[in-house]
Amino acid sequence: MDPRLGERCRVLAWTCHCRSVVYELCASGGQVFLRRTVQGTPRTVQETGRTRMAEGQELWAAMLTGRAR
C-alpha cells in the first residue's frame, strides 16, 4: 500500500538504519501499521494497512522472525 503522505505517526520500533531496507512499526490514530523503506535513489516507501495494536505487534514479531509474507 502506498504511504499516506503528510500523516503524522509515532514510530514505536524499527530495524537498523544501516541496512538498505528499514522497517518501522508506526502508530497513528489508535491504530498501527508497518512501514518499509528501501533506501537509495529513488527512495521507496510502502506501508501495510492500519490495524489494531495487538495484530500489528503480531505482524511485527512475525516480520522480525521471518514468518511474515
LUMLUMDREN-2810 file (N, C-alpha, C; in Angstrom, 1 decimal):
<atoms>
<atom><aa>M</aa><ch>A</ch><at>N</at><xx>0.8</xx><yy>-1.2</yy><zz>0.0</zz></atom>
<atom><aa>M</aa><ch>A</ch><at>CA</at><xx>0.0</xx><yy>0.0</yy><zz>0.0</zz></atom>
<atom><aa>M</aa><ch>A</ch><at>C</at><xx>0.9</xx><yy>1.2</yy><zz>0.0</zz></atom>
<atom><aa>D</aa><ch>A</ch><at>N</at><xx>0.5</xx><yy>2.2</yy><zz>-0.7</zz></atom>
<atom><aa>D</aa><ch>A</ch><at>CA</at><xx>1.3</xx><yy>3.5</yy><zz>-0.8</zz></atom>
<atom><aa>D</aa><ch>A</ch><at>C</at><xx>1.2</xx><yy>4.2</yy><zz>0.5</zz></atom>
<atom><aa>P</aa><ch>A</ch><at>N</at><xx>2.2</xx><yy>4.9</yy><zz>0.9</zz></atom>
<atom><aa>P</aa><ch>A</ch><at>CA</at><xx>2.1</xx><yy>5.7</yy><zz>2.2</zz></atom>
<atom><aa>P</aa><ch>A</ch><at>C</at><xx>1.2</xx><yy>6.8</yy><zz>2.2</zz></atom>
<atom><aa>R</aa><ch>A</ch><at>N</at><xx>0.6</xx><yy>7.2</yy><zz>3.3</zz></atom>
<atom><aa>R</aa><ch>A</ch><at>CA</at><xx>-0.3</xx><yy>8.3</yy><zz>3.4</zz></atom>
<atom><aa>R</aa><ch>A</ch><at>C</at><xx>0.6</xx><yy>9.5</yy><zz>3.7</zz></atom>
<atom><aa>L</aa><ch>A</ch><at>N</at><xx>0.9</xx><yy>10.3</yy><zz>2.7</zz></atom>
<atom><aa>L</aa><ch>A</ch><at>CA</at><xx>1.8</xx><yy>11.4</yy><zz>2.8</zz></atom>
<atom><aa>L</aa><ch>A</ch><at>C</at><xx>1.2</xx><yy>12.5</yy><zz>3.7</zz></atom>
<atom><aa>G</aa><ch>A</ch><at>N</at><xx>2.0</xx><yy>13.1</yy><zz>4.5</zz></atom>
<atom><aa>G</aa><ch>A</ch><at>CA</at><xx>1.6</xx><yy>14.1</yy><zz>5.4</zz></atom>
<atom><aa>G</aa><ch>A</ch><at>C</at><xx>1.0</xx><yy>13.7</yy><zz>6.7</zz></atom>
<atom><aa>E</aa><ch>A</ch><at>N</at><xx>0.7</xx><yy>12.4</yy><zz>6.9</zz></atom>
<atom><aa>E</aa><ch>A</ch><at>CA</at><xx>0.1</xx><yy>11.9</yy><zz>8.1</zz></atom>
<atom><aa>E</aa><ch>A</ch><at>C</at><xx>1.1</xx><yy>11.8</yy><zz>9.2</zz></atom>
<atom><aa>R</aa><ch>A</ch><at>N</at><xx>0.8</xx><yy>12.3</yy><zz>10.3</zz></atom>
<atom><aa>R</aa><ch>A</ch><at>CA</at><xx>1.7</xx><yy>12.2</yy><zz>11.5</zz></atom>
<atom><aa>R</aa><ch>A</ch><at>C</at><xx>1.6</xx><yy>10.8</yy><zz>12.1</zz></atom>
<atom><aa>C</aa><ch>A</ch><at>N</at><xx>2.7</xx><yy>10.3</yy><zz>12.5</zz></atom>
<atom><aa>C</aa><ch>A</ch><at>CA</at><xx>2.7</xx><yy>9.0</yy><zz>13.2</zz></atom>
<atom><aa>C</aa><ch>A</ch><at>C</at><xx>3.8</xx><yy>8.9</yy><zz>14.2</zz></atom>
<atom><aa>R</aa><ch>A</ch><at>N</at><xx>3.7</xx><yy>8.0</yy><zz>15.2</zz></atom>
<atom><aa>R</aa><ch>A</ch><at>CA</at><xx>4.7</xx><yy>7.8</yy><zz>16.1</zz></atom>
<atom><aa>R</aa><ch>A</ch><at>C</at><xx>5.4</xx><yy>6.4</yy><zz>15.8</zz></atom>
<atom><aa>V</aa><ch>A</ch><at>N</at><xx>6.7</xx><yy>6.4</yy><zz>15.7</zz></atom>
<atom><aa>V</aa><ch>A</ch><at>CA</at><xx>7.4</xx><yy>5.2</yy><zz>15.4</zz></atom>
<atom><aa>V</aa><ch>A</ch><at>C</at><xx>7.7</xx><yy>4.5</yy><zz>16.7</zz></atom>
<atom><aa>L</aa><ch>A</ch><at>N</at><xx>7.2</xx><yy>3.3</yy><zz>16.9</zz></atom>
<atom><aa>L</aa><ch>A</ch><at>CA</at><xx>7.3</xx><yy>2.5</yy><zz>18.1</zz></atom>
<atom><aa>L</aa><ch>A</ch><at>C</at><xx>8.5</xx><yy>1.7</yy><zz>18.1</zz></atom>
<atom><aa>A</aa><ch>A</ch><at>N</at><xx>8.9</xx><yy>1.1</yy><zz>17.0</zz></atom>
<atom><aa>A</aa><ch>A</ch><at>CA</at><xx>10.1</xx><yy>0.2</yy><zz>16.9</zz></atom>
<atom><aa>A</aa><ch>A</ch><at>C</at><xx>10.6</xx><yy>0.3</yy><zz>15.5</zz></atom>
<atom><aa>W</aa><ch>A</ch><at>N</at><xx>11.9</xx><yy>-0.1</yy><zz>15.3</zz></atom>
<atom><aa>W</aa><ch>A</ch><at>CA</at><xx>12.5</xx><yy>0.0</yy><zz>13.9</zz></atom>
<atom><aa>W</aa><ch>A</ch><at>C</at><xx>13.6</xx><yy>-1.0</yy><zz>13.8</zz></atom>
<atom><aa>T</aa><ch>A</ch><at>N</at><xx>14.0</xx><yy>-1.3</yy><zz>12.6</zz></atom>
<atom><aa>T</aa><ch>A</ch><at>CA</at><xx>15.2</xx><yy>-2.1</yy><zz>12.4</zz></atom>
<atom><aa>T</aa><ch>A</ch><at>C</at><xx>16.3</xx><yy>-1.1</yy><zz>12.1</zz></atom>
<atom><aa>C</aa><ch>A</ch><at>N</at><xx>17.5</xx><yy>-1.6</yy><zz>12.0</zz></atom>
<atom><aa>C</aa><ch>A</ch><at>CA</at><xx>18.7</xx><yy>-0.8</yy><zz>11.9</zz></atom>
<atom><aa>C</aa><ch>A</ch><at>C</at><xx>18.7</xx><yy>0.0</yy><zz>10.6</zz></atom>
<atom><aa>H</aa><ch>A</ch><at>N</at><xx>19.0</xx><yy>1.3</yy><zz>10.7</zz></atom>
<atom><aa>H</aa><ch>A</ch><at>CA</at><xx>19.0</xx><yy>2.2</yy><zz>9.6</zz></atom>
<atom><aa>H</aa><ch>A</ch><at>C</at><xx>20.3</xx><yy>2.0</yy><zz>8.7</zz></atom>
<atom><aa>C</aa><ch>A</ch><at>N</at><xx>21.2</xx><yy>1.2</yy><zz>9.2</zz></atom>
<atom><aa>C</aa><ch>A</ch><at>CA</at><xx>22.4</xx><yy>0.9</yy><zz>8.4</zz></atom>
<atom><aa>C</aa><ch>A</ch><at>C</at><xx>22.1</xx><yy>-0.1</yy><zz>7.2</zz></atom>
<atom><aa>R</aa><ch>A</ch><at>N</at><xx>21.0</xx><yy>-0.7</yy><zz>7.2</zz></atom>
<atom><aa>R</aa><ch>A</ch><at>CA</at><xx>20.6</xx><yy>-1.6</yy><zz>6.2</zz></atom>
<atom><aa>R</aa><ch>A</ch><at>C</at><xx>20.0</xx><yy>-0.9</yy><zz>5.0</zz></atom>
<atom><aa>S</aa><ch>A</ch><at>N</at><xx>19.9</xx><yy>-1.5</yy><zz>3.8</zz></atom>
<atom><aa>S</aa><ch>A</ch><at>CA</at><xx>19.3</xx><yy>-0.9</yy><zz>2.7</zz></atom>
<atom><aa>S</aa><ch>A</ch><at>C</at><xx>17.8</xx><yy>-0.9</yy><zz>2.8</zz></atom>
<atom><aa>V</aa><ch>A</ch><at>N</at><xx>17.2</xx><yy>-1.8</yy><zz>3.5</zz></atom>
<atom><aa>V</aa><ch>A</ch><at>CA</at><xx>15.8</xx><yy>-1.8</yy><zz>3.8</zz></atom>
<atom><aa>V</aa><ch>A</ch><at>C</at><xx>15.5</xx><yy>-1.7</yy><zz>5.3</zz></atom>
<atom><aa>V</aa><ch>A</ch><at>N</at><xx>14.7</xx><yy>-0.7</yy><zz>5.6</zz></atom>
<atom><aa>V</aa><ch>A</ch><at>CA</at><xx>14.4</xx><yy>-0.4</yy><zz>7.0</zz></atom>
<atom><aa>V</aa><ch>A</ch><at>C</at><xx>12.9</xx><yy>-0.6</yy><zz>7.2</zz></atom>
<atom><aa>Y</aa><ch>A</ch><at>N</at><xx>12.6</xx><yy>-1.3</yy><zz>8.3</zz></atom>
<atom><aa>Y</aa><ch>A</ch><at>CA</at><xx>11.2</xx><yy>-1.5</yy><zz>8.7</zz></atom>
<atom><aa>Y</aa><ch>A</ch><at>C</at><xx>10.9</xx><yy>-0.7</yy><zz>10.0</zz></atom>
<atom><aa>E</aa><ch>A</ch><at>N</at><xx>9.7</xx><yy>-0.2</yy><zz>10.1</zz></atom>
<atom><aa>E</aa><ch>A</ch><at>CA</at><xx>9.2</xx><yy>0.6</yy><zz>11.2</zz></atom>
<atom><aa>E</aa><ch>A</ch><at>C</at><xx>7.8</xx><yy>0.1</yy><zz>11.6</zz></atom>
<atom><aa>L</aa><ch>A</ch><at>N</at><xx>7.6</xx><yy>0.0</yy><zz>12.9</zz></atom>
<atom><aa>L</aa><ch>A</ch><at>CA</at><xx>6.3</xx><yy>-0.2</yy><zz>13.5</zz></atom>
<atom><aa>L</aa><ch>A</ch><at>C</at><xx>5.8</xx><yy>1.2</yy><zz>13.9</zz></atom>
<atom><aa>C</aa><ch>A</ch><at>N</at><xx>4.7</xx><yy>1.6</yy><zz>13.3</zz></atom>
<atom><aa>C</aa><ch>A</ch><at>CA</at><xx>4.2</xx><yy>3.0</yy><zz>13.5</zz></atom>
<atom><aa>C</aa><ch>A</ch><at>C</at><xx>2.8</xx><yy>3.0</yy><zz>14.1</zz></atom>
<atom><aa>A</aa><ch>A</ch><at>N</at><xx>2.5</xx><yy>4.0</yy><zz>14.8</zz></atom>
<atom><aa>A</aa><ch>A</ch><at>CA</at><xx>1.1</xx><yy>4.2</yy><zz>15.4</zz></atom>
<atom><aa>A</aa><ch>A</ch><at>C</at><xx>0.6</xx><yy>5.5</yy><zz>15.0</zz></atom>
<atom><aa>S</aa><ch>A</ch><at>N</at><xx>-0.7</xx><yy>5.6</yy><zz>14.7</zz></atom>
<atom><aa>S</aa><ch>A</ch><at>CA</at><xx>-1.4</xx><yy>6.8</yy><zz>14.3</zz></atom>
<atom><aa>S</aa><ch>A</ch><at>C</at><xx>-2.9</xx><yy>6.6</yy><zz>14.5</zz></atom>
<atom><aa>G</aa><ch>A</ch><at>N</at><xx>-3.5</xx><yy>7.5</yy><zz>15.3</zz></atom>
<atom><aa>G</aa><ch>A</ch><at>CA</at><xx>-4.9</xx><yy>7.5</yy><zz>15.5</zz></atom>
<atom><aa>G</aa><ch>A</ch><at>C</at><xx>-5.4</xx><yy>6.2</yy><zz>16.1</zz></atom>
<atom><aa>G</aa><ch>A</ch><at>N</at><xx>-4.6</xx><yy>5.7</yy><zz>17.1</zz></atom>
<atom><aa>G</aa><ch>A</ch><at>CA</at><xx>-5.1</xx><yy>4.5</yy><zz>17.8</zz></atom>
<atom><aa>G</aa><ch>A</ch><at>C</at><xx>-4.9</xx><yy>3.2</yy><zz>17.0</zz></atom>
<atom><aa>Q</aa><ch>A</ch><at>N</at><xx>-4.3</xx><yy>3.2</yy><zz>15.8</zz></atom>
<atom><aa>Q</aa><ch>A</ch><at>CA</at><xx>-4.0</xx><yy>2.0</yy><zz>15.0</zz></atom>
<atom><aa>Q</aa><ch>A</ch><at>C</at><xx>-2.5</xx><yy>2.0</yy><zz>14.7</zz></atom>
<atom><aa>V</aa><ch>A</ch><at>N</at><xx>-2.1</xx><yy>0.8</yy><zz>14.3</zz></atom>
<atom><aa>V</aa><ch>A</ch><at>CA</at><xx>-0.7</xx><yy>0.6</yy><zz>14.0</zz></atom>
<atom><aa>V</aa><ch>A</ch><at>C</at><xx>-0.5</xx><yy>0.1</yy><zz>12.6</zz></atom>
<atom><aa>F</aa><ch>A</ch><at>N</at><xx>0.7</xx><yy>0.3</yy><zz>12.0</zz></atom>
<atom><aa>F</aa><ch>A</ch><at>CA</at><xx>1.0</xx><yy>-0.2</yy><zz>10.7</zz></atom>
<atom><aa>F</aa><ch>A</ch><at>C</at><xx>2.5</xx><yy>-0.4</yy><zz>10.5</zz></atom>
<atom><aa>L</aa><ch>A</ch><at>N</at><xx>2.9</xx><yy>-1.2</yy><zz>9.6</zz></atom>
<atom><aa>L</aa><ch>A</ch><at>CA</at><xx>4.3</xx><yy>-1.3</yy><zz>9.3</zz></atom>
<atom><aa>L</aa><ch>A</ch><at>C</at><xx>4.7</xx><yy>-0.5</yy><zz>8.1</zz></atom>
<atom><aa>R</aa><ch>A</ch><at>N</at><xx>5.9</xx><yy>0.1</yy><zz>8.2</zz></atom>
<atom><aa>R</aa><ch>A</ch><at>CA</at><xx>6.4</xx><yy>0.9</yy><zz>7.1</zz></atom>
<atom><aa>R</aa><ch>A</ch><at>C</at><xx>7.7</xx><yy>0.3</yy><zz>6.6</zz></atom>
<atom><aa>R</aa><ch>A</ch><at>N</at><xx>7.8</xx><yy>0.1</yy><zz>5.3</zz></atom>
<atom><aa>R</aa><ch>A</ch><at>CA</at><xx>9.1</xx><yy>-0.5</yy><zz>4.7</zz></atom>
<atom><aa>R</aa><ch>A</ch><at>C</at><xx>9.7</xx><yy>0.6</yy><zz>3.8</zz></atom>
<atom><aa>T</aa><ch>A</ch><at>N</at><xx>10.9</xx><yy>1.0</yy><zz>4.1</zz></atom>
<atom><aa>T</aa><ch>A</ch><at>CA</at><xx>11.6</xx><yy>2.0</yy><zz>3.3</zz></atom>
<atom><aa>T</aa><ch>A</ch><at>C</at><xx>12.9</xx><yy>1.3</yy><zz>2.7</zz></atom>
<atom><aa>V</aa><ch>A</ch><at>N</at><xx>12.9</xx><yy>1.4</yy><zz>1.3</zz></atom>
<atom><aa>V</aa><ch>A</ch><at>CA</at><xx>14.1</xx><yy>0.9</yy><zz>0.6</zz></atom>
<atom><aa>V</aa><ch>A</ch><at>C</at><xx>14.9</xx><yy>2.2</yy><zz>0.3</zz></atom>
<atom><aa>Q</aa><ch>A</ch><at>N</at><xx>16.1</xx><yy>2.2</yy><zz>0.9</zz></atom>
<atom><aa>Q</aa><ch>A</ch><at>CA</at><xx>17.0</xx><yy>3.4</yy><zz>0.8</zz></atom>
<atom><aa>Q</aa><ch>A</ch><at>C</at><xx>17.7</xx><yy>3.4</yy><zz>-0.5</zz></atom>
<atom><aa>G</aa><ch>A</ch><at>N</at><xx>18.0</xx><yy>4.5</yy><zz>-1.1</zz></atom>
<atom><aa>G</aa><ch>A</ch><at>CA</at><xx>18.7</xx><yy>4.6</yy><zz>-2.3</zz></atom>
<atom><aa>G</aa><ch>A</ch><at>C</at><xx>18.1</xx><yy>5.7</yy><zz>-3.2</zz></atom>
<atom><aa>T</aa><ch>A</ch><at>N</at><xx>18.4</xx><yy>5.6</yy><zz>-4.4</zz></atom>
<atom><aa>T</aa><ch>A</ch><at>CA</at><xx>17.8</xx><yy>6.6</yy><zz>-5.4</zz></atom>
<atom><aa>T</aa><ch>A</ch><at>C</at><xx>17.1</xx><yy>5.9</yy><zz>-6.4</zz></atom>
<atom><aa>P</aa><ch>A</ch><at>N</at><xx>15.8</xx><yy>6.0</yy><zz>-6.5</zz></atom>
<atom><aa>P</aa><ch>A</ch><at>CA</at><xx>14.9</xx><yy>6.8</yy><zz>-5.6</zz></atom>
<atom><aa>P</aa><ch>A</ch><at>C</at><xx>14.6</xx><yy>6.0</yy><zz>-4.4</zz></atom>
<atom><aa>R</aa><ch>A</ch><at>N</at><xx>14.3</xx><yy>6.7</yy><zz>-3.3</zz></atom>
<atom><aa>R</aa><ch>A</ch><at>CA</at><xx>13.8</xx><yy>6.0</yy><zz>-2.1</zz></atom>
<atom><aa>R</aa><ch>A</ch><at>C</at><xx>12.4</xx><yy>5.6</yy><zz>-2.2</zz></atom>
<atom><aa>T</aa><ch>A</ch><at>N</at><xx>12.1</xx><yy>4.3</yy><zz>-1.8</zz></atom>
<atom><aa>T</aa><ch>A</ch><at>CA</at><xx>10.8</xx><yy>3.8</yy><zz>-1.9</zz></atom>
<atom><aa>T</aa><ch>A</ch><at>C</at><xx>10.2</xx><yy>3.5</yy><zz>-0.6</zz></atom>
<atom><aa>V</aa><ch>A</ch><at>N</at><xx>9.0</xx><yy>3.9</yy><zz>-0.3</zz></atom>
<atom><aa>V</aa><ch>A</ch><at>CA</at><xx>8.3</xx><yy>3.8</yy><zz>1.0</zz></atom>
<atom><aa>V</aa><ch>A</ch><at>C</at><xx>7.0</xx><yy>3.1</yy><zz>0.7</zz></atom>
<atom><aa>Q</aa><ch>A</ch><at>N</at><xx>6.7</xx><yy>2.0</yy><zz>1.5</zz></atom>
<atom><aa>Q</aa><ch>A</ch><at>CA</at><xx>5.4</xx><yy>1.3</yy><zz>1.4</zz></atom>
<atom><aa>Q</aa><ch>A</ch><at>C</at><xx>4.9</xx><yy>1.0</yy><zz>2.8</zz></atom>
<atom><aa>E</aa><ch>A</ch><at>N</at><xx>3.6</xx><yy>1.0</yy><zz>3.0</zz></atom>
<atom><aa>E</aa><ch>A</ch><at>CA</at><xx>3.0</xx><yy>0.7</yy><zz>4.3</zz></atom>
<atom><aa>E</aa><ch>A</ch><at>C</at><xx>2.0</xx><yy>-0.3</yy><zz>4.2</zz></atom>
<atom><aa>T</aa><ch>A</ch><at>N</at><xx>1.8</xx><yy>-1.1</yy><zz>5.3</zz></atom>
<atom><aa>T</aa><ch>A</ch><at>CA</at><xx>0.7</xx><yy>-2.0</yy><zz>5.4</zz></atom>
<atom><aa>T</aa><ch>A</ch><at>C</at><xx>-0.6</xx><yy>-1.2</yy><zz>5.7</zz></atom>
<atom><aa>G</aa><ch>A</ch><at>N</at><xx>-1.7</xx><yy>-1.9</yy><zz>5.7</zz></atom>
<atom><aa>G</aa><ch>A</ch><at>CA</at><xx>-3.0</xx><yy>-1.3</yy><zz>6.1</zz></atom>
<atom><aa>G</aa><ch>A</ch><at>C</at><xx>-3.0</xx><yy>-1.1</yy><zz>7.6</zz></atom>
<atom><aa>R</aa><ch>A</ch><at>N</at><xx>-3.8</xx><yy>-0.2</yy><zz>8.1</zz></atom>
<atom><aa>R</aa><ch>A</ch><at>CA</at><xx>-3.9</xx><yy>0.0</yy><zz>9.5</zz></atom>
<atom><aa>R</aa><ch>A</ch><at>C</at><xx>-4.7</xx><yy>-1.1</yy><zz>10.2</zz></atom>
<atom><aa>T</aa><ch>A</ch><at>N</at><xx>-4.3</xx><yy>-1.4</yy><zz>11.4</zz></atom>
<atom><aa>T</aa><ch>A</ch><at>CA</at><xx>-4.9</xx><yy>-2.5</yy><zz>12.2</zz></atom>
<atom><aa>T</aa><ch>A</ch><at>C</at><xx>-4.8</xx><yy>-2.2</yy><zz>13.7</zz></atom>
<atom><aa>R</aa><ch>A</ch><at>N</at><xx>-5.4</xx><yy>-3.0</yy><zz>14.5</zz></atom>
<atom><aa>R</aa><ch>A</ch><at>CA</at><xx>-5.4</xx><yy>-2.9</yy><zz>15.9</zz></atom>
<atom><aa>R</aa><ch>A</ch><at>C</at><xx>-3.9</xx><yy>-3.1</yy><zz>16.5</zz></atom>
<atom><aa>M</aa><ch>A</ch><at>N</at><xx>-3.6</xx><yy>-2.6</yy><zz>17.6</zz></atom>
<atom><aa>M</aa><ch>A</ch><at>CA</at><xx>-2.3</xx><yy>-2.7</yy><zz>18.2</zz></atom>
<atom><aa>M</aa><ch>A</ch><at>C</at><xx>-1.9</xx><yy>-4.2</yy><zz>18.4</zz></atom>
<atom><aa>A</aa><ch>A</ch><at>N</at><xx>-2.7</xx><yy>-5.1</yy><zz>18.9</zz></atom>
<atom><aa>A</aa><ch>A</ch><at>CA</at><xx>-2.3</xx><yy>-6.5</yy><zz>19.1</zz></atom>
<atom><aa>A</aa><ch>A</ch><at>C</at><xx>-2.0</xx><yy>-7.2</yy><zz>17.8</zz></atom>
<atom><aa>E</aa><ch>A</ch><at>N</at><xx>-2.8</xx><yy>-6.9</yy><zz>16.7</zz></atom>
<atom><aa>E</aa><ch>A</ch><at>CA</at><xx>-2.5</xx><yy>-7.5</yy><zz>15.4</zz></atom>
<atom><aa>E</aa><ch>A</ch><at>C</at><xx>-1.2</xx><yy>-7.0</yy><zz>14.8</zz></atom>
<atom><aa>G</aa><ch>A</ch><at>N</at><xx>-1.0</xx><yy>-5.7</yy><zz>15.0</zz></atom>
<atom><aa>G</aa><ch>A</ch><at>CA</at><xx>0.2</xx><yy>-5.0</yy><zz>14.5</zz></atom>
<atom><aa>G</aa><ch>A</ch><at>C</at><xx>1.5</xx><yy>-5.5</yy><zz>15.1</zz></atom>
<atom><aa>Q</aa><ch>A</ch><at>N</at><xx>1.4</xx><yy>-5.7</yy><zz>16.4</zz></atom>
<atom><aa>Q</aa><ch>A</ch><at>CA</at><xx>2.5</xx><yy>-6.3</yy><zz>17.1</zz></atom>
<atom><aa>Q</aa><ch>A</ch><at>C</at><xx>2.8</xx><yy>-7.7</yy><zz>16.7</zz></atom>
<atom><aa>E</aa><ch>A</ch><at>N</at><xx>1.8</xx><yy>-8.5</yy><zz>16.5</zz></atom>
<atom><aa>E</aa><ch>A</ch><at>CA</at><xx>2.0</xx><yy>-9.9</yy><zz>16.0</zz></atom>
<atom><aa>E</aa><ch>A</ch><at>C</at><xx>2.6</xx><yy>-9.9</yy><zz>14.6</zz></atom>
<atom><aa>L</aa><ch>A</ch><at>N</at><xx>2.2</xx><yy>-9.0</yy><zz>13.7</zz></atom>
<atom><aa>L</aa><ch>A</ch><at>CA</at><xx>2.8</xx><yy>-8.9</yy><zz>12.4</zz></atom>
<atom><aa>L</aa><ch>A</ch><at>C</at><xx>4.2</xx><yy>-8.4</yy><zz>12.5</zz></atom>
<atom><aa>W</aa><ch>A</ch><at>N</at><xx>4.5</xx><yy>-7.5</yy><zz>13.4</zz></atom>
<atom><aa>W</aa><ch>A</ch><at>CA</at><xx>5.9</xx><yy>-7.0</yy><zz>13.6</zz></atom>
<atom><aa>W</aa><ch>A</ch><at>C</at><xx>6.8</xx><yy>-8.2</yy><zz>14.1</zz></atom>
<atom><aa>A</aa><ch>A</ch><at>N</at><xx>6.3</xx><yy>-8.9</yy><zz>15.0</zz></atom>
<atom><aa>A</aa><ch>A</ch><at>CA</at><xx>7.1</xx><yy>-10.1</yy><zz>15.5</zz></atom>
<atom><aa>A</aa><ch>A</ch><at>C</at><xx>7.3</xx><yy>-11.1</yy><zz>14.4</zz></atom>
<atom><aa>A</aa><ch>A</ch><at>N</at><xx>6.3</xx><yy>-11.4</yy><zz>13.6</zz></atom>
<atom><aa>A</aa><ch>A</ch><at>CA</at><xx>6.4</xx><yy>-12.3</yy><zz>12.5</zz></atom>
<atom><aa>A</aa><ch>A</ch><at>C</at><xx>7.4</xx><yy>-11.8</yy><zz>11.5</zz></atom>
<atom><aa>M</aa><ch>A</ch><at>N</at><xx>7.4</xx><yy>-10.5</yy><zz>11.2</zz></atom>
<atom><aa>M</aa><ch>A</ch><at>CA</at><xx>8.3</xx><yy>-10.0</yy><zz>10.2</zz></atom>
<atom><aa>M</aa><ch>A</ch><at>C</at><xx>9.8</xx><yy>-10.1</yy><zz>10.7</zz></atom>
<atom><aa>L</aa><ch>A</ch><at>N</at><xx>10.0</xx><yy>-9.8</yy><zz>12.0</zz></atom>
<atom><aa>L</aa><ch>A</ch><at>CA</at><xx>11.3</xx><yy>-9.9</yy><zz>12.5</zz></atom>
<atom><aa>L</aa><ch>A</ch><at>C</at><xx>11.9</xx><yy>-11.4</yy><zz>12.6</zz></atom>
<atom><aa>T</aa><ch>A</ch><at>N</at><xx>11.0</xx><yy>-12.3</yy><zz>12.7</zz></atom>
<atom><aa>T</aa><ch>A</ch><at>CA</at><xx>11.4</xx><yy>-13.7</yy><zz>12.8</zz></atom>
<atom><aa>T</aa><ch>A</ch><at>C</at><xx>11.3</xx><yy>-14.5</yy><zz>11.5</zz></atom>
<atom><aa>G</aa><ch>A</ch><at>N</at><xx>11.0</xx><yy>-13.7</yy><zz>10.4</zz></atom>
<atom><aa>G</aa><ch>A</ch><at>CA</at><xx>10.9</xx><yy>-14.4</yy><zz>9.1</zz></atom>
<atom><aa>G</aa><ch>A</ch><at>C</at><xx>9.7</xx><yy>-15.2</yy><zz>8.8</zz></atom>
<atom><aa>R</aa><ch>A</ch><at>N</at><xx>8.6</xx><yy>-15.0</yy><zz>9.6</zz></atom>
<atom><aa>R</aa><ch>A</ch><at>CA</at><xx>7.4</xx><yy>-15.7</yy><zz>9.4</zz></atom>
<atom><aa>R</aa><ch>A</ch><at>C</at><xx>6.3</xx><yy>-15.0</yy><zz>8.6</zz></atom>
<atom><aa>A</aa><ch>A</ch><at>N</at><xx>6.6</xx><yy>-13.7</yy><zz>8.4</zz></atom>
<atom><aa>A</aa><ch>A</ch><at>CA</at><xx>5.6</xx><yy>-12.8</yy><zz>7.6</zz></atom>
<atom><aa>A</aa><ch>A</ch><at>C</at><xx>5.8</xx><yy>-13.0</yy><zz>6.2</zz></atom>
<atom><aa>R</aa><ch>A</ch><at>N</at><xx>4.7</xx><yy>-12.9</yy><zz>5.4</zz></atom>
<atom><aa>R</aa><ch>A</ch><at>CA</at><xx>4.8</xx><yy>-12.9</yy><zz>3.9</zz></atom>
<atom><aa>R</aa><ch>A</ch><at>C</at><xx>4.2</xx><yy>-11.7</yy><zz>3.4</zz></atom>
</atoms>
